[in-house]
Amino acid sequence: MYLSPAESKDSGAEMKPSEESNYFPISPETLNPHALTDFKVYLRHGNRYVLYTKEREEFSEHLKKKLHENGIETVYIPFDQQASYESYVFENFEWILNDSQIALDVRSKVFLDTTSKQVCSIFQSKLPALDENTLQGIHHIVSSSLSFLSTPGALDNIGQFISHDYETFTHSVHVFTYTMSLMQSLAKDWEEGALINVGVGALLHDIGKIHTPNSILNKPGKLDREEWEAVKLHPVHGMRMCTNVALSQTSLNCILFHHEKFDGSGYPSGMKEEEIPLPVRIITCCDVYDAITSKRAYAPAQTPFSALKIMNNEMQGAFDLNVFKEFIEILGKAGEKSGA
């Protein structure tokens, strides 16, 4: 049963006609009881929306408890305050992801939504170069989610929200997610700062595609030689975009070399085997897997099993076998936990 206006924290609760397009739903679990909100929170009461908290209020534990007692799992925020809510989530990102009292599926959705928005804004802005403010935002995303991504069950839980419609920014988020799971399995002795540098590189690995025409990226048929050469330039474009910011060499390696292959047949430099840094070998594997399991303009999405079969049978020599085997094992464990 929904709380009545009299049960709202504000006794003069505001009621508005039901216009669903004016509000968007969120889980109240994402609201930090120790942080002020810059937006109003409403409850849905029949065909109306009831004001529950105003701007500049703490969504206290008492208010959360009242919702729980009444079986309310969703609250609503006006669309005209969406930017304020997204800024709030970004500022409280680490708290949300690492609070074990918040349901894992809620944290997983916040992780994907917030990370995707951050990366999407980079591709939509089409900046000629990465700036320090944008880099700080990416660094915040990575450092805040590092511990969460090592949480048992996180990978398979995130998987249920992953879209298989290919977009460069969502692809970057998926590659980042898989990469951090593999890094924490294969590079257990790496310090947190080093892992963060890998995560930043994974999120930004395709940033150079900003300078690749959409007509080429979204072409439904086979690319001609000139178009393919244009695509192959995106790692170099990506590196050039990062020359004015304090990006680590590890992150730059991920951007520049993620299309190198273990047998030396990749680009842009033809590096092979251990010449290719471990994080890059990991990103290469995750990059190909996510591309194959996504619906692209020129190919339908493959199932995880089919994708791994293609990588094993049709792309021999492309991957570090130790990385590939560990990736299969991680995906297998995730599938077991999710009942797949």
VEXVOLUM-81557 format. One record per residue: x, y, z of N, C-alpha, C in turn. Coordinates in steps of 0.2 Angstrom, whole numbers, plus 5000, padded with zeros to 4 digits. Example, Ala and Ser with C-alpha at 12.3 -4.5 7.8 and 13.67 -1.06 7.14 Angstrom:
506649725039506249785039506649845039506449895035506849955036506450005039
END
This chain:
500449945000500050005000500450065000500350114996500750174995500550225001501050265003501050305008500550365006500150385011499650435009500050505010499750565007500050625008500250645015499750625020499850635027500450605030500650545027501250505029501950535026501850575021502450605019502850645024503450655023503850695028503650765028503450795022503150855022502350855022502050885028501350875029500950905023501250955020500950995014501150965008501050895007501350865001500950884995501350894990501050914984500850854979500250864976500050814972499950834965500150794960500050824953499750774949499350794944499050744939499550694936499350634935499750584933499950594925500550614924500850624918501550584918501450524916502050474917502650504913502550544907503150564904503550614907503250644913503550694916504050674922504050604923504350574929504750514926505350494930505650434928505750394935505750334934505750294941506550274943506650274949507250254952507150214958507650174960507650134966507850184972507450184977507650234983508250204986508550144985509150124987509750164985509650194979510250234977510350304980509850314985509850384988510250374995510750414995511250415001510950455007510850415012510450455018510950505021511550515019511950565022512150615017511850625012511950675006511350705005511350775004510850815002510650804994510050804993509750794986509650864983509750874976509550934973508950924968508550874970507950864966507350834971506750844968506150814972506150744971505850704976505650634975504950624976504650594972503850584972503750504973503150494976502850424976502250424971502150364968501550364964500950334968500450374968499850364972499250354967499050294965498550284960498750314954498350364952498550404946498850474947499150474953499450544955500150534957500550584958501150584960501250624967501450594972501450634979502150654981502250714982502950734984503150704991503750674991503950644997504550685000505050704996505550744999505650804994505850864996506050924992506750924991506950974987507650984986508051004992508650984993509151004998508850975005508650915004508450865010508850805010508950775015509350715016508750655015508850605011508450555011508550505016508350515022508650485028508450415029508750375033508550305034507850295037507650345040506950345042506450345036506550385032506150395026506250325021506850295021506950235017506550175021506550175027506250125031505450125030505150195030504450195029504250165022504650175017504550155010504550075011505050045014505149975014504549945018504349975023503749955027503149955023503049995018502449995014502549965007503149925007503249885001503349924994503649984995503750034990504550024987504649994981505249984979505450034973505050084971505150134966504950194968505350244967505150314968505250354961505050414961505050454955505350524955505650544950505950604950505750644943505550704944505350744938505950744932505750734926506250734921506650804920506350854922506650914922507250924927507250874932507850874937508250814936508250784930508650724928509350734929509550794926510250814926510550814934510150844938510350844945510350774948509950734946509950664949510550624946510750634940511350604937511950634940511950694942512550724945512650694952512050684955512050654962512350584962512050544957512350474957513050474955513250514951514050524949514450534955514250584959514550604965514550544971514050514971513950454976514050384973514350384967514450324963514850274967515350284971515750234974515350214980514950254984514550234989513950184987513650204981513150154979513450084977513950084973514250024971514449974976514750004982515049964987514649964993514049984993513649974999513249904998513449855002513249785002512449785004512249835007511449835009511049845002511349874997510949884991510949824987510449804984510349744980510849744974511149694973511649684968511349704961510749694959510549704953510449784952510249814958510149894958510849924956511349894960512049924959512349914952512149854949512349834942512049884937511449894938511149944933511350014934511550034940511850104941512550104938512850054939513550044936513550054928513150014925513050024918512750084915512250114918511950174916512450234917512750234923513150294924513850294920514150234919514750224916514550234908514050214906513850224899513750294897513350334902513250404901513950444900514350424905515050464905515350454898515450384896515750374890515350404884514750394884514350424878514450494877514450534883514550604882515250624879515750584879516350594876516250584868515950534866515850524859515350574856514850594860514350644857514650714857515150724861515450794861515950804855516250744853516650744847517250794848517450804854518050844855518650824851519050874849519650864845520150824849520150844856520650814861520350804867520550754871520350744878520550794882520150814887520350874892520350844899520750874903520850854910520150834914519650884913519050874916518750804914518750794908518450724905518850664908519450674908519850624910519750604918519650664922519550654929518850614930518350634926517750594926517850524925518250504920518350434918518750404924519250434926519650404932519150394938518650444939518250434945517750364944517550354938517150304936517550234938518150234935518550174936518750164943518950214947519250204954518650184958518050214957517450194961517150124960517250094954516950034952517449974953518049984954518549934955518349884960518249904966518049854971517349814969516949854966516249824965516349764959516749774954516849734949517149664951517449664957517749604960517249574965516649604966516149574970515949504967515949454971515649384968514949394965514849374959514149384956514049444952514549494953514449554949514449544942514949514939514949504931514349474928514049414931513449384929512849434930512849474935512249514937512249574932512849594930512949654925512649624919512849564917512649534911511949534909511549534914510749534912510549604910510949654911510749724909511149744902511649704900512049724894511549724888511649774884511249774878511749744872511449714868511749674862511749714856511449774856511449824850512149864851512549854846513149884846513149964846513449994851513650064850514350074853514750114850515450124852515450134860515050174862515150194870514950134874514350094872514150044876514749984876514949974870515549924868516049944873516250004874516850024878516750004885516150014887515949994894515949924895515749884890515749814891516449784891516849814887517549794887517949804893517749864896518049884902517849834908517149814908516949764913517249704912517349674906517649604905518449614907518749674905519449674906519649684913519249714917519349714925519249654928518849614926518749544929519349504927519549504921520149464919520749494922520849554923521449584926521549564933520949564937520949544944521049474945520949434939521149364939521849344937522049374932522749364929523349404932523149464935523649504938523549524945523449474949523349484956523849524960524449524958524949564961524949634959524549654954524549724952524249774958524549834959524249874963523649914961523249944965522649974963522750024958523250064959523350124954523550094947523850044947524050014940523349984937522949954941522349924938521849984936521850034939521450094937521750124931522350124929522650144923522450094917522350034919522149984914521350004912520950014918520250024917520150084913520550144914520450204910520650184903521150144902521350134895520750094891520450044895519950004892519350044890519150094895518550134893518750184887519350204887519450244881519850214875519850144875520150114870519950134863519350144862519050164855518950234854519150284858519050354858519250384851519750354848519950374841519350364836518850324837518350314832517850384832517950424836517650494835517850524829518450514826518650534820518550494814518250434815518050394809517350404807517250424801516550434799516050384801515450404803514950354805514650314799514750344793514550304787514950244786515550244788516050194788515850144794515850174800515750134806515050094805514550124802513850094802513750064795514250054791514050024784513849954785513249934782513049864783513449814779513749834774514149784770514849784771515249754767515949744768516349814766516849834770517149894769517649884763517749934759518249934754518949944757519449944752520149954755520250024758519950074755520050144758519650154764519050124765518750124771519050084777519350034775519649984780520250024783520650054778521250094780521050154785520450184784520150234788520050204795519750154795519550114802520250104806520750074802521350054805521750114808521550174807521850234810521550254816521050224819520750254825521150244831521650194832522050184837522550244838522750264832523250324831522850384833522250394830521850454832521750454839521650404842521450394850522050424854522650394852523250424855523450494854523250524848523350594847522950634851522350604853521850644857522050654864522450614866522650604873523350644874523650674870524350704871524350764875523750794877523750854881523550834888523450774890523150754896523650714900523650704906524150664910523950594910523950564904523750494904524350444905524250394908524850344910525050304903525650284903525850244897525450184897525250154902524850094902524150104898523850164900523250184897523350194889523850234888524050244881524150184877524450134880524650064877523950034875523450034879522850004878522450044872522550104872522250144866522550124859523250124859523550124853523650054851523750004855523849934853523349884853522749904855522249854856522049814850522249824844522149784838522749744836523249744841523849704839523649624841523949584837523749514838524349474840524249414844524749384847525249354842525049334836525449314831525849364827525749424828526049484825525649504819525049484818524749504812524249564813524249594818523849654820524149714818523749774820523949834818523949884824524249944825524649974819525349954819525649914823526449904823526649834822526149784822526349714821526749684827526649714833526949684839526649614840527049564843526849504844527049474851526649424853526749384859526849434865527449424869527549464875527749534874527849544868527949614866527349664868526749624867526149664868526049654876525949714879525849714886525249674888525249644894524749604896524049634896523949694899523349724898523049734891523449744887523249754880523049684877523349634879523149564877522449544879522349574885521749564889521149604885521249664884520749704881520649684874521149654870521049634863520549574863520649524868520149474869519449494870519349534875518749564877518449604872518849644868518549684863518249644857518549584855518349544850517649514852517749484858517149444861516549494861516549554864515949594864515749614857516149624853515949644846515549584843515849524844515449464840514749454844514749464850514049454854513649514853513749564849513349624848513049624841512449654841512249654834512549724830512849704825513249764821512849774815513049824811512749844805512849784800513449754800513549704795513549634798513349624804513249554806512849544812512449494813511949484819512449464825512149474831512449454837512449384838513049354840513149284841513049274848512849204850512849184857513549184860513549184867514249184870514649124867514249064867514549004865514849004858514449034853514649034846515249084845515249144849515749194849516449154851516449124856517049094859517249034854516749004851516948954846517248984839517049044837517349084832518049104834518049134840518749154842519249094842519049044844519448984845519648954838519148944834519248904827519448954821519149014821519249054815519749104816520049114822520449174824521049144827521349084825521849054829522549104828522849114833523449154833523349224835522749244836522549314837522649324845522549274849522449294856523049254860523249284866523649244870523149194873523449124872522949074874522849074882523349094886523249094893522649144895522649204891522149254892521449224890521449194884520849164881520549114886520949064888520749014892520449044899520749094902520549124908519849154907519749184901519149224899518549174899518749114896518149064895517949044902518449034906518349014913517949064917518049124916517749174920517049184917516949174911516249174908515849114910516149064910515848994913515649004920516049034924515849034931515249084932515249144928514749184928514049154926514149114920513549074918513249034923513648994927513448944932513048984937513349044939513049084945512349104943512249124936511649154934511149104932511349034932510948984930510848974923511349004919511349004911511548934909
END
